[in-house]
Every structure is written in structure tokens, then in C-alpha cells.
């Protein structure tokens, strides 16, 4: 998909939350990103497409943020072709809506047609822990996205790796950074492995909004700020369109500094 300068400035940004690995927090990230952005922009300009048969994203946002537009289009072997086509049509129909954002929560798996669609998006958020069990399949997924970008000689989709379920106090991400050094990705702000978020993973939704969950809310607010600045406001475009851009992975908020050598 080719993006015009007018689209890059004003058009709806399609953000896929994807990884072939299950259990890395795709639905949680989709939900919390939508909720964080709803504090920074008109909620009616946010659309979330839930393609996971488990309906976690749909059920949570319907109860917590009914003002956000929610579409449930499960991508399963039975409905794969039909619903992938519907997702594609929905993204294309909405891409020129000024100031809108479309967040697509995807299921785990290796559907090549789905990944081809992901490859047409504006940005892909790739949640993963720092364990080798998650990083290995995550790197394989990133490699497949790299090939799609190289095939068409394009900078899109921007690939943002989202460190998730990170041990409290963990500040060294050099292992992740070195492992992804040969891939053109940005490493976003870390989301800690907090008790309130574990409650969320376990379906105890009400506990997340408790007033004591300051750390979790801080993490997701910080992540929302990152997406707002680098994705919605086009900071990544400026970085990637810079003549001195080099394929490199970076720690949060530092890519623009590192590319200006």
C-alpha cells in the first residue's frame, strides 16, 4: 500500500498488534493502547478491530469504553479468507478519515495471508517478553516482515517491538537489542510484569482500574505517549525519511538522536 504525503499527515493510521507467538500480551496491549489514546484524542476517532476468537478485546472495551468503535471479525480457519478481506476493506475505507486511528488485535498463528495484510499496514506493534522462548519466534516474525518490506523496497510498516511482562526494576535491554540488531525495528517503552496486569491477563478486569494500580497506569500512559508522538504524529516518518537513516534497533525515544551522527 502506497502512502501519499497527505495521508501521512492527516490520514487514519492502521496499527496492527501482531506476533506469531501466543500469550505475549497482544490483546492487553491493544486494549490499553486504545484506552490510553482515548485520553489524548476523541474516542470516536478510535476503531479497534478484534480478530481473535477469544473476544478479550471486544468484551473488555465494550464494558470499559463503549465510546470507542469496536468491530469483531474473528480470523479462524473457517472464516479466514472472508474476514481478512473484510479487515482489509475496513482499513482502506477508513484510511483517509482525518485524525483517525485503527488498532487491529490479531490472533497467534502463521496465516501467510494475514501477515501479508499486516505487511500493508502503517505500523506493527510486536509485544514480547525478554525470554528466549518468546524472543525466538518473535525474531522469526520480524524477519518475515523485513522480507516483505525489502521485497517492495518500502519503509512501511514501521516495526515497534514492545517489551512486555518485564521484571520490576529491569533496566538493561541489551540482550534484546543485540538480538534484534540486524532488524530494522524500534524498541518501545517497557511494560512491567505487575500484579495488576497479571490480574488483567487472568480475566479479573475490574482490578485493573483500582486506584492503587499507579505503576501499571503509568506504564500504559507512557506507552500511549510514545505511540502518539512517534506513530500518530509522524516522528517515525521523519526518522525513516532522513537521508542518514540506518537500519538499527534502538531503545525508547532515542532513535532520532542516534541517526544524527
PyMOL commands that set and color helices and strands:
alter all, ss='L'
color gray80, all
select helices_A, chain A and resi 5-10+26-37+43-45+56-64+80-94+112-118+132-151+174-179+195-201+205-209+214-232+235-240+255-258
alter helices_A, ss='H'
color red, helices_A
select strands_A, chain A and resi 13-17+46-50+69-72+101-105+123-128+158-163+186-187
alter strands_A, ss='S'
color yellow, strands_A
deselect
rebuild
show_as cartoon
